[in-house]
Amino acid sequence: MSGLARLLPIPPAGQSWIPVRTGESGDLVCRRSDGAAYAKIAAGANVDLLDGERRRIEWLATFGLGSPTVLDWIATGDGACLLMSAVPGVPASDLTPADLIRAWPSIAQMLASLHELSLETCPFERTLLTMIDLASDVVARGAVNPAFLPPEDAQTPSTTLLARLREELPIRLAQEPRDLVVCHGDPCLPNFLVDPETLRCTGMIDLGRLGVADLYADLSLLLTNARETWSRPEEVSAAETILFDIVAIPVPDRDRLAFYLRLDPLTWG
């Protein structure tokens, strides 16, 4: 376990902390051995990001959608630890293709329920100009991770990728106001939990990017990530139909979906 482990709170008697992963940012995530709680630990500049996630978790928990609750927040000169409740279920990414198809309507409805929350109550925003500014900073620092890019963009300079997005910016900015919703921000399958028996979605995790944004930003990421599970075109087509029916988009704008899919990899770094 990394040096960040020194920030872990003492677990209840008979329990221990089990490392789950070290994220791309260097944060440490641990699961309590009773499965009831998780701890995420950050140091340096990542403490502010972790604090932002804490505030988003606290806000969303009031709506009863199945998200975690904050159990404790420990901040010292060495870093910070966010202790949160576990959401029951298994990650949707662990489901077989057949089970994911059966769970898909419930996953789509969970995302739609988040999108239906009142914008006026949400204090967080990730609107397009904010995300373009973030992408500009990541690109300027040369911090784009090539592994996050689609294969066709992997050999293209990030400055060129950003310039292409800026060419589309006027039309995307014009579209954005009519479709602003409370977005998850990183709605990939590992961030949706599913009851393995009923195949009902039980909740959402990893809420550090939650905020008001164009709903197409969420839809593009969820669909693209889910497509990796299915090998048959009819499965992908059925999933798209279900998702767009639930979010009430009769004719999806494919160019708009592609725009947000190209923007997202430039905002991590």
C-alpha positions as CSV (number, residue, x, y, z in Angstrom):
1,M,0.0,0.0,0.0
2,S,1.3,3.5,-0.9
3,G,2.4,6.2,1.5
4,L,-1.1,7.7,1.2
5,A,-2.3,4.9,3.4
6,R,-1.2,6.7,6.5
7,L,-4.3,9.0,6.0
8,L,-6.7,6.1,6.3
9,P,-8.9,6.3,9.4
10,I,-8.7,3.4,11.9
11,P,-11.4,0.9,10.9
12,P,-13.9,-0.7,13.3
13,A,-12.6,-3.7,15.4
14,G,-12.1,-6.7,13.2
15,Q,-12.1,-4.8,10.0
16,S,-9.2,-3.7,7.7
17,W,-8.6,-1.6,4.6
18,I,-8.0,-3.4,1.3
19,P,-6.4,-1.4,-1.6
20,V,-8.7,-1.4,-4.7
21,R,-6.7,0.7,-7.1
22,T,-4.5,3.7,-7.5
23,G,-6.1,6.0,-10.0
24,E,-4.6,7.8,-12.9
25,S,-4.2,10.9,-10.7
26,G,-2.3,8.9,-8.1
27,D,-5.2,8.8,-5.6
28,L,-5.5,5.7,-3.5
29,V,-8.9,3.9,-3.2
30,C,-9.5,1.3,-0.5
31,R,-12.5,-0.8,0.4
32,R,-13.3,-1.7,4.0
33,S,-13.2,-5.5,4.5
34,D,-16.9,-5.5,5.5
35,G,-17.8,-4.0,2.1
36,A,-19.7,-1.2,3.7
37,A,-17.4,1.7,3.1
38,Y,-14.7,3.0,0.7
39,A,-12.0,5.5,1.3
40,K,-10.4,7.7,-1.4
41,I,-7.1,9.5,-0.5
42,A,-5.4,12.3,-2.3
43,A,-2.3,14.5,-1.7
44,G,-1.0,17.8,-3.1
45,A,-3.1,19.5,-5.8
46,N,-5.5,16.5,-5.9
47,V,-6.9,17.4,-2.5
48,D,-9.0,20.2,-4.0
49,L,-10.4,17.8,-6.6
50,L,-11.2,15.3,-3.9
51,D,-12.9,18.0,-1.9
52,G,-15.0,18.9,-4.9
53,E,-16.1,15.2,-5.1
54,R,-17.0,15.3,-1.5
55,R,-19.2,18.3,-2.0
56,R,-20.9,16.7,-5.0
57,I,-21.6,13.5,-3.1
58,E,-23.1,15.4,-0.2
59,W,-25.3,17.3,-2.6
60,L,-26.5,14.4,-4.6
61,A,-27.2,12.2,-1.6
62,T,-30.1,14.4,-0.6
63,F,-32.1,13.2,-3.7
64,G,-32.1,9.5,-2.9
65,L,-30.9,8.2,-6.3
66,G,-28.6,5.6,-4.8
67,S,-25.4,7.5,-4.7
68,P,-22.9,7.2,-1.8
69,T,-23.1,9.3,1.4
70,V,-20.1,11.0,3.0
71,L,-19.2,9.3,6.2
72,D,-16.1,11.3,7.1
73,W,-13.7,13.9,5.7
74,I,-10.2,14.0,7.1
75,A,-7.8,16.7,6.0
76,T,-4.2,17.2,7.2
77,G,-1.1,18.8,6.0
78,D,-0.2,15.6,4.2
79,G,-3.4,15.2,2.2
80,A,-7.1,14.3,2.6
81,C,-9.2,11.2,3.0
82,L,-12.8,11.0,1.8
83,L,-14.7,8.2,3.6
84,M,-18.0,7.2,1.9
85,S,-20.6,4.5,2.1
86,A,-20.6,1.7,-0.5
87,V,-23.3,1.4,-3.1
88,P,-24.6,-2.2,-3.2
89,G,-24.2,-4.2,-6.4
90,V,-21.6,-5.0,-9.0
91,P,-20.1,-2.6,-11.6
92,A,-22.1,-2.7,-14.8
93,S,-18.8,-3.3,-16.6
94,D,-18.6,-6.7,-14.9
95,L,-21.9,-8.0,-16.5
96,T,-22.0,-10.3,-19.4
97,P,-23.2,-8.9,-22.7
98,A,-26.5,-10.6,-22.2
99,D,-27.0,-9.3,-18.7
100,L,-25.9,-5.8,-19.6
101,I,-28.7,-5.7,-22.3
102,R,-31.2,-6.7,-19.6
103,A,-29.8,-4.2,-17.1
104,W,-29.5,-1.4,-19.7
105,P,-33.0,0.1,-19.3
106,S,-32.5,0.5,-15.6
107,I,-29.0,2.1,-16.1
108,A,-30.4,4.5,-18.7
109,Q,-33.3,5.4,-16.3
110,M,-30.8,6.1,-13.5
111,L,-28.9,8.5,-15.7
112,A,-32.2,10.1,-16.9
113,S,-33.2,10.5,-13.2
114,L,-30.1,12.5,-12.6
115,H,-30.7,14.6,-15.7
116,E,-34.2,15.4,-14.4
117,L,-33.0,17.1,-11.2
118,S,-33.6,20.8,-11.1
119,L,-30.8,22.9,-12.5
120,E,-31.5,25.6,-10.0
121,T,-30.6,23.4,-7.1
122,C,-27.2,22.3,-8.5
123,P,-24.3,24.5,-7.5
124,F,-21.8,22.7,-9.8
125,E,-21.3,23.4,-13.5
126,R,-19.3,21.8,-16.3
127,T,-20.6,23.8,-19.2
128,L,-18.9,23.7,-22.6
129,L,-16.8,26.8,-22.1
130,T,-15.5,25.5,-18.8
131,M,-14.6,22.2,-20.5
132,I,-12.9,23.9,-23.4
133,D,-10.8,25.9,-21.0
134,L,-9.9,22.8,-19.1
135,A,-8.9,21.1,-22.4
136,S,-6.9,24.1,-23.4
137,D,-4.9,23.8,-20.1
138,V,-4.4,20.1,-20.4
139,V,-3.2,20.5,-24.0
140,A,-0.9,23.4,-23.2
141,R,0.8,21.3,-20.5
142,G,1.2,18.4,-22.8
143,A,-0.7,16.3,-20.4
144,V,-3.2,14.5,-22.7
145,N,-3.0,10.7,-22.2
146,P,-2.9,9.1,-25.6
147,A,-4.5,6.0,-24.2
148,F,-7.7,7.9,-23.7
149,L,-7.9,9.0,-27.3
150,P,-9.8,7.0,-30.0
151,P,-7.5,5.0,-32.2
152,E,-7.9,7.4,-35.2
153,D,-6.7,10.3,-33.1
154,A,-3.8,8.7,-31.2
155,Q,-1.2,9.9,-33.6
156,T,-2.6,13.4,-34.1
157,P,-1.1,16.3,-32.1
158,S,-3.4,17.3,-29.2
159,T,-3.1,20.9,-30.4
160,T,-4.7,19.9,-33.7
161,L,-7.4,17.9,-32.0
162,L,-8.3,21.0,-29.9
163,A,-8.3,23.3,-32.9
164,R,-10.8,21.0,-34.7
165,L,-13.1,21.2,-31.7
166,R,-12.8,25.0,-31.6
167,E,-14.0,25.1,-35.2
168,E,-17.3,23.4,-34.1
169,L,-17.6,25.5,-30.9
170,P,-20.1,28.1,-32.2
171,I,-22.7,25.6,-33.2
172,R,-22.2,23.5,-30.0
173,L,-22.6,26.6,-27.9
174,A,-25.8,27.5,-29.7
175,Q,-27.2,24.0,-29.0
176,E,-26.1,23.8,-25.4
177,P,-28.7,26.0,-23.6
178,R,-31.7,24.0,-24.5
179,D,-30.2,20.7,-23.3
180,L,-28.5,21.7,-20.0
181,V,-29.0,19.1,-17.3
182,V,-27.3,17.8,-14.2
183,C,-24.7,15.5,-15.8
184,H,-22.7,12.7,-14.2
185,G,-19.6,13.8,-16.1
186,D,-18.0,10.3,-16.3
187,P,-20.9,7.9,-16.9
188,C,-18.9,4.9,-17.9
189,L,-20.1,1.4,-17.0
190,P,-17.8,0.9,-13.9
191,N,-19.6,3.9,-12.3
192,F,-23.1,2.3,-12.4
193,L,-23.8,-0.4,-9.8
194,V,-26.2,-3.2,-10.6
195,D,-27.9,-5.8,-8.5
196,P,-26.6,-9.1,-10.0
197,E,-29.8,-10.9,-9.2
198,T,-32.5,-8.5,-10.4
199,L,-30.2,-6.6,-12.9
200,R,-31.6,-3.3,-11.6
201,C,-29.3,-0.3,-11.3
202,T,-28.7,0.5,-7.7
203,G,-26.8,3.7,-8.0
204,M,-23.9,5.8,-9.3
205,I,-20.4,6.4,-8.0
206,D,-17.3,8.5,-8.9
207,L,-19.1,11.8,-8.9
208,G,-16.1,14.1,-9.1
209,R,-17.2,15.5,-12.5
210,L,-20.9,16.0,-11.7
211,G,-22.3,19.3,-12.8
212,V,-24.6,21.2,-15.1
213,A,-23.7,20.4,-18.7
214,D,-25.1,19.4,-22.1
215,L,-26.8,16.0,-21.8
216,Y,-25.0,14.9,-25.0
217,A,-21.8,14.9,-23.0
218,D,-23.1,12.1,-20.8
219,L,-24.9,10.2,-23.6
220,S,-21.8,10.1,-25.8
221,L,-19.6,8.6,-23.0
222,L,-22.1,6.1,-21.8
223,L,-22.9,4.8,-25.3
224,T,-19.3,4.5,-26.4
225,N,-18.2,2.7,-23.3
226,A,-21.1,0.3,-23.4
227,R,-20.5,-0.5,-27.1
228,E,-17.2,-2.2,-26.1
229,T,-19.2,-4.9,-24.3
230,W,-21.3,-5.9,-27.3
231,S,-20.0,-7.5,-30.5
232,R,-23.3,-7.7,-32.4
233,P,-24.7,-4.6,-34.2
234,E,-28.2,-5.5,-33.2
235,E,-27.3,-5.3,-29.6
236,V,-25.8,-1.8,-30.0
237,S,-28.8,-0.7,-32.0
238,A,-31.2,-1.9,-29.4
239,A,-29.2,-0.2,-26.6
240,E,-29.2,3.1,-28.5
241,T,-33.0,2.9,-29.1
242,I,-33.6,2.2,-25.4
243,L,-31.4,5.1,-24.2
244,F,-32.7,7.7,-26.6
245,D,-36.3,6.7,-25.9
246,I,-35.8,7.1,-22.2
247,V,-34.1,10.5,-22.5
248,A,-36.8,11.6,-25.1
249,I,-34.5,12.2,-28.1
250,P,-36.4,11.0,-31.2
251,V,-33.5,11.7,-33.6
252,P,-30.1,11.9,-31.9
253,D,-27.5,14.3,-33.4
254,R,-24.6,12.0,-34.2
255,D,-22.2,14.9,-34.9
256,R,-22.9,16.3,-31.5
257,L,-22.3,13.0,-29.9
258,A,-19.0,12.8,-31.7
259,F,-18.0,16.3,-30.6
260,Y,-18.3,15.5,-26.9
261,L,-16.6,12.1,-27.4
262,R,-13.6,13.9,-28.9
263,L,-13.6,16.6,-26.2
264,D,-13.6,14.4,-23.2
265,P,-10.1,12.8,-23.6
266,L,-8.6,16.3,-23.7
267,T,-10.0,17.2,-20.3
268,W,-8.1,14.5,-18.3
269,G,-4.6,15.4,-17.2
